[in-house]
Amino acid sequence: MLLVWLLGRAATSLGQAVPARPAPALAAARTATPITLDGVLDEAAWQGADVATNFTQNFPYDSARARSPTEVRVLYDEQFVYIGAVCHDTLPGDVVVSSLRRDFSSVSDLFEVYVDPFEDRTNGFAFGVNPLGVEREGLIARGTELSLDWDNRWFSRVTRQPGRWTVEMAIPFKTLRYRAGATAWRMNFARVDNKRNQKSTWAPVPRNFPLHSLAFGGEVRWAGPLPRRGTPVSLIPYLTGGARRDQESNGPLNFPRNAGADAKVALTSALNLDLTVNPDFSQVEVDQQVTNLSRFEIFFPERRQFFLENSDLFGRYGFENINPFFSRRIGATEDPSTGTFRQTPIYAGARLSGRLNDKWRVGLLSMQAARDGALRLPSTNYAVAAVQRQVFSRSNVGLLVVSKQAVQDSSGEVGLRGRPYNRVVGLDYNLASADNRWTGKFFYHRSFTSGKGGTDEHAAAAYLNYDTPTFYLEIGQEYVGRDYRAEVGYVPRTNYWRLEPGTGYYFYPRRNRVVNSHGPYVGTDLITTRTLSRTLDHDIDLGYIIRFQNTSQFRFFLRYDYTFLFDAFDPTNTGGPELPTGTAYTYRSLRVRYESDARRRLNGTAFLRVGEYFNGRITALSGRLTYRVQPYGSVSLEYALNRLVLPAPYASATLVLLGPRLDVSFSRQLFLSATAQYNSQRRNLNTNLRLQWRFRPVSDLFIVYTDNYSDRLLVKNRGVVVKLTYWLNL
């Protein structure tokens, strides 16, 4: 493991890098008079506050001052952090706002605040608004990963005047996790001005990193030590009711109803206890279907609120494809007769997560899933324990233990003795230099499974990346043993060794009004048996990318593929004749991807693939087409058309995936989404209608209708659910 040792030595030295530029600073004054949240900065406290100005561009250039001036002030009192911003907008024409839907991720003008209370430049919060006052909030993990699925209480108001729009935010201290008595936080302020085609920040962020990159922030200095949060408790009860029928099995119409609750208890300013009883996730949006041409399971991300806060502390160990804990496995039991997963109810759960101090983070999670009577599968406990220690400037070392433990036998008798279990113990080192040029990960995991011991229950990997605006170089190595089992994780394949190097270079032409940057890249992915005796998969990409000043981009690459089938495989994944075990295939293809200017009302993406495919040929076109009706929503179409031509006796196929979607924002509180997905590969058509009324902060009424049809439009099942949630501060 010489490569792992060398990369580990490099990681130790790189973790001590220092920032290239000094961070700006801002004084936050304490206000003794109340701030009226009206989007007008007319209180005396605002007038006397320190001002953050001189924003620097991130796009299209990261070496120039912003042409759209922004002024930001920060105040605070016992309960809130107040942010006041004046966003100057002197160009004629309307602002760009994609919709009135909360937690918007599509293109929109934006003012956003990034908060790093522990100044670790790795974990933080994001709070943003657009010129129409639509809010979004999110969690930032690993320094650059922003998730907008997180939901919590905060308040804002926006007013628009000629030549500017003004923002007032009030973020409760109890919404945040921070160190009591702190005298400074790292923060950054960002502005997106689509009319000027400009992104800018208070603390400069290089153009090769996103605006929310926590490696680049300024210091906000409080007038005195921050107050302790106390022990606030929030209770979020819910009620559901509905009707459902399974026509495929000729089942009767039934009327399910349910009730449960979540609770949030702030044990300290930085440590939170989350509890759930009889959780229900019927309001969560359906997964976007994909055409699966691989031999392995497809990954779908977690969207359930209970599992999102501090999710990086539990679910970011290992790599995306060697993940020892994947929360969507909780309550998912495998049908031994079909090998498919089905979801069982969860009785209750608890999660303790947060910080013990500046350097230590801790997470404990336990969920109890119900017994599956139909399959005679026992009630199962899912537990995770994680601890993380920051080292050097932004790096950390983490220890993880994951346990899946049956607490019943097949007859329902409760007990642990002799019950099946699966456990994984892992050690991870996450590298991030102060300037974010060097990032990486190194880990070792081992599994323990009752009745299924082995000599190779290990997984280990190393990854190192060097990234500048003009050049990047990355190299990764993976090893997954034959007997490694992570039953609560996502590990689509085992018994292999992998090497993934890649590099690219970008040119930035001066005074070019069309092209922002362009350059070549090359990468390869080699997968062999553990003993390196046989190549299982190998691909090489050679490509070129062009990024335009209007935010569109075009890339093309040639790919060489080699695949050795260790199991028989139907290349269409439709149940047709299979290519035999032990055969090998070499095939080549051209792939082209285009992303249009997302600021346009009509925009989209397109991906074309033409060439060889195993022992046949493939022509594939996929992408998305969207038309925005500003600011009330959009209509879009996800599409994937795959024509696979294989020689006899293997079956050729034309696979069609169509997903039209309608998003309507009637107001900032009332939203409708309607989705239909037709997948010829699964011979299924499903529809999902979701009406959401947010009648007060983090309190919602959902009405959700779903159904599924066969490819002959015969109804398989349909149902409607009404769910009411309410946030109570006790």
Phi, psi and omega in degrees: 000046182300321182298316180299318181296316181296317180293324178296320176297319178296320182297321181298318181284324184287333180297349182256015179296157181243153180299149182280330184235144177292146182276142175288163182228152181217134177272130176256118182273148175271130181258133178266347179255146183298146175260121177275120185277092183227005180077016178232121184271065185255356177290152181299326180299322177293320185295328182264004185281152174297149186238130173267120181225198176056051177295149179248140179294145168254326176215139006278345180232146180252019181236017183230155176289151179294139178272349174251097186298145177225136179237130185232138176232152180229130173232171174200160171221203183292334188249330191229153160261127181253133176241126175241131182222138172247117182254104182286139185215089188262351178284142177292160179106163184279160175291164178256114180223121187288321180194178176264007183286135177295155179060039179297140176241349181280179186298134180193147167299150193201141161240131186219147180244133177247123188244125179237081190296329182266002176055035177267354178058027182230318183234137181191194185232154176231134177226121184223158175219154173256177185297343177265008175084012178282133187260156167211148176221153183201171176251141177249127179232156179055022175085329185226358186262112182256123176247122180266008180282341179294143183227134177199174187269129168199175191221150178204160172216144180229136172236151179242129177235164177304123176083004179191162167227144190242138185241136167235126177241146171230108182254115181296140175301327182287348174281336186260165171246126184204171180271119177298138180086002180296148178249357179203148170234153167274133178216160170217155179237136184233152180223131173245120179239098187286332177298320177273357183055052188223137170240136183214160180219159177290303172272124187303137177237121180303151188294342179275003177237154179288162181303325186274013179295117185284351176295341185238102180211165174257178181251125173257119187257122181281153181290342178196176180301139182288149182289156175284144184289340189076208181232068178290147179234130175242136179241130181236086178281161176217156172229139176227154173202161181176193179219144183208145176213138177257095182288334183297324178259012180060034182283163181282163173286125178236163187234080180292147175214153187203164175208151179186189183198152167248154176222144176237124180238119178274098182291322173219183178294343185234359185233127186236142174248121177250132180236147176218139177235124179051055184295150179226132185239031185292340182276351182292136183295150182291154177291147175280121182290155178223157172275120185261107175255010180264174178265007189230169181294143178272141180269130173238131187287159177283135178231001183279128188305319187301330186264004191270317184295132184057027182297333178295333180289334180256314194256005182251022172279151183069203177253174179300326182257007170223067187254113184287341177223119177233111191299339179289350175283343182294122182081358178269112182252144183270131175282112184300333183282332183244341183078004180266162181258145174226148185270129175253155181296157176250127180291305185195168178198163179215147178217124174251123184208151177144209185244143170271326175197196184299329188257335189249132171241149182220147177215132176228131181221138176217128179229137179248114181267152185285164174284141177262099183294324183296321180263000183055044177258139188284163169295138189231140175259135176244123183225145179221136172233129182222142174222141186223135181238123178287137176228154182055212187280314184221006182272168178205158175242134183229146175241133184229139171230124179242134182226133169240115189229120173289137180245010176220162166264183184295341179272351179102359180289131185276140178162164180253332185298124177078003181276147182293149179211160170219132181224148177228133174243131184220150176234124182237143169240120180252119182263134171208115179286164184299324181266005176068008178290323180253123173226158180181176178208143178220129183211159173222128179232150174222139180252155177224122184228130181296134176071003183222053178292169180191173181263356185223063182261040187243155169218133181214149181202160176216140179215136179221135183224133174243124190224121173232170179301333184254343189210140170223150177218130181222151175211135180225150177222138179228150173218123177232121184287162181297326186258010180287125181228124175235086188289342176254018181239188176238102180223088188293339178213153179230179174063055180206164171234140188223144175227129184225088171264155177197154179206157178203158180225140183237136175257142179240094182293139180276146175055034178255117183277355183251308186259129176272315178201161177200158179172165181270161173210156178215144179205156178218156182222113183244123178237125180232176170294165182301328182271003181065018185277339181215136173282127179264314178216145177207129174223153177227128177247133174231114189215181180215140181233140177234122176253129185262160181295335181273015178081354176283163177209155183223132175219149174219151177206151174263136181235135171254130180236141170228131180226128171253125183272109175276350171222155176299147187210133172267112185298343179268347183054038180240007180091016180276189179302144186255143170293139189287154174300141175086006177262154183235149185220137174242128182212153185232152181205160172251134181230135184228135178228136178228133174239122184278176178294108185291348179285341180287149178299321175256117182213170181180182175228155177213137179230123182244135176227126178223142177146206183276156180209109187050241180260017180225212181226159180223140167230118186226139176224127180215165178156203183215143175232128185228137170239124184261127174256089189289135355257023192269356177141200184203161171237136185218165178221117169270136183217150174208118179240120181235120175253112182250120180246113183240148180288154176298145010268014183277151188273128169281162183203150169244111184258128184239131174229118180233132181222078175291146182216138176241124175244123181234130174249103179288329177199188177282000179241344187235121185227148175228131171234135180230122184232138169234140180225118175251124183233104182291335179294323178264359181052051186216142171235124178232150176233152180215121175244129186225111177256127181235127174242111177267094188277346170199168185306126177056029175231125192222153166244124179245138168236117187235126176243131178225149171207164178224138179235154171284173179290354173259014178063030172270132184292128174269310179198159176204156181192161176227139181230137172244127182228133178240125175238149183216130181264121179243129172264120184263000000 
